[in-house]
Amino acid sequence: QVELVESGGGLVQAGGSLRLSCAASGRTLSRYAMRWYRQAPGKEREFVAQINWSGGNTYYADSVKGRFTISRDNAKNTLYLQMNSLKPEDTAVYYCNVDLAIEGTYWGQGTQVTVSS
């Protein structure tokens, strides 16, 4: 069993920054790629960023490239998303994700990010 708990969301003005964290428990996730997704009201959940097991390879959605940075601290079993230059369009619930294949796919409960103008 894996539990993922996101934190760090909140209300911020456009142009501001937030740092999201995803703390994992139940097992070590250092061997697996991890991802951030987000979902705005009335819209499908969309991919935001991905990081490989070592943290040396990252991939971003075009909408956040250059503004967001995904990172991880395997010693702490924690995933991060640094969000800079936030836009109102970034408003969504942000979810942490890990796919353990046959062992299952796990999602956090989500953390709300609201960007005001």
Secondary structure, DSSP 4 states (H G I P E B T S, - for coil): --EEEEE--EEEETT--EEEEEEEESS--TTS-EEEEEE-TTS--EEEEEE-TTSS-EEE-TTTTTTEEEEEETTTTEEEEEE-S--GGG-EEEEEEEE-GGG-EEE---EEEEEE-
